Amino acid sequence: MAFSFRAVASTGLTNIAIVALTVFNGALQARLLGPEGRGQLMSAMVYPTLVVGIGVGLTEPTLVRAASRRGDALGNVKGLIAVATGLMGVVLPLATTGVLWGLDRFGLRTASQYEYIYALAWGPLAVMGRHFVTIEWGQEQWTAYNLLRALMYPCMTAGLVGLWWYEVRHVTGVLWVHVGTHVVLAVVVLHRFFRPPRPHLEALEIAPFFREGRSYLLAGLTATLLLLADQLAATMWLQDAERGNYAVALRVAGMISIASASVGTVAFVDGSTEKLKRDEAFYLRHRVLVLVLFVGVLGLLPVSWVGIPLVFGEEFAPAREATFMLLPGALLQALSLILEKRVEGEGRPRLATTARLLAILVLGLTLAIISRSLTGLALAFSIAQGVRYFWLLLTELRSTDASLSLLLLPRRSDLALVWARVRNARMAKRG
């Protein structure tokens, strides 16, 4: 089966809506809290996100692969999801509070009481939200999957507007809005989850599940660490106001990842079901991504310079320089994602793990050399993402007969081919 451009388009449109709402919600948060409060919000959220991301990294890929391979045993997959969610929903929030307590104990940072409460309340809901959509993801029910992914963002918008209306301008209020949006998602996914077939678990089925999950543990660990490494560095080394400006710069630069996130999500399932070999279709979408993302970066440069003070507030103007330095790294991060998701879907997570470990190492070394400032952190991020993509590109070239031009240089016929595939997919659907 050819690579699903319709699935990419569906996921891509959802990601566009998510990014638009994320930017709007980010602007509301920035204007509610100001640079210092926005920096405090990053500090409060980064450690729960880190611990939950590492834990779910063990289970989520295996659950998606199980759902993609075993449509005739959906009840058993649901049973696995229920067991994994119950276990991780207890262990991960407790682990988060342990991390916060340890940081307090050794004087690395001081966590407030609301951070502990947030970790315990948000953790189980976040695990449920990630696990319970793996069936839709694995079985390529893209409409349902994308609607569930997008559900939280308008709920977040409504909550933040409520805070604005009632003039609640402190970090605790925003954290409770985050918890509330996950409650809404939990109610919806629970309703879908317990539709027939009901969850059940065959004898000894849980053992091979966790054996397969172990192969993804290091991949999930490194993915989460790399995703949050610069935010952890910002939490440790930047002042609240600088950290708030960095959060805004990340929000804007993150817009560039729309296309790669769409293709990467679908590519993981394609790798799991062995639908797509590394042929011209693979190289076609990579070349198109290079073109689209490069144009996107060029467009965001002037837009971010003018738009950040207008959208987020004049006090966030220092985020513009950091955004400029983050954008090249965001482009390379986006291209790395599509290659990593593919090899993980094929059951070869070690290749992706090596690339992430190299990026984490380079990020640390760069921060040890250059100034630990707002722009220094942004520069270190881009350098690390460059090393990550260079390693993945070398791996791809060594394992195939592809040339560098075949992967990177767009051709005149590429866009026409993409349009023809989209048109054929629409005609097949109507037929």
PyMOL commands that set and color helices and strands:
alter all, ss='L'
color gray80, all
select helices_A, chain A and resi 5-69+71-105+113-131+134-138+142-165+171-193+206-237+240-273+280-312+314-316+319-345+349-369+374-399+404-408+414-430
alter helices_A, ss='H'
color red, helices_A
deselect
rebuild
show_as cartoon
